[in-house]
Amino acid sequence: MKEENPFFGRMNDPTGAAWVKGICGEEIEIYLYIRDRVIEEARYYTEGCGSILAAGKAVAEQAEGKTVDEALFLNPGSIIESEALREEDSHCAILATITLYKAIADYLLKP
């Protein structure tokens, strides 16, 4: 039986969102619903490999419930450790983290 992943999928009307394509060709989208500077909901979407799926899930899971400032302290190292990614897949953790930062910037730069 396939495990249900509450962090996977696109979001309607996010308060912050970003899409990034890495040099490896993988693409990931991050969607955030932020209220009072707290990330109440975080989601990711990708059609990529298992490593980018794992990295996206870890980023969304770790960001949800944090303030914007706390989420900006998430880093690829914490994603690699939490999902036990192989060293050759570390670029997926970097890609997912960069996308989170861009989604937060999208929220912060809105009027």
Disulfide bonds with the S-S distance in Angstrom:
none
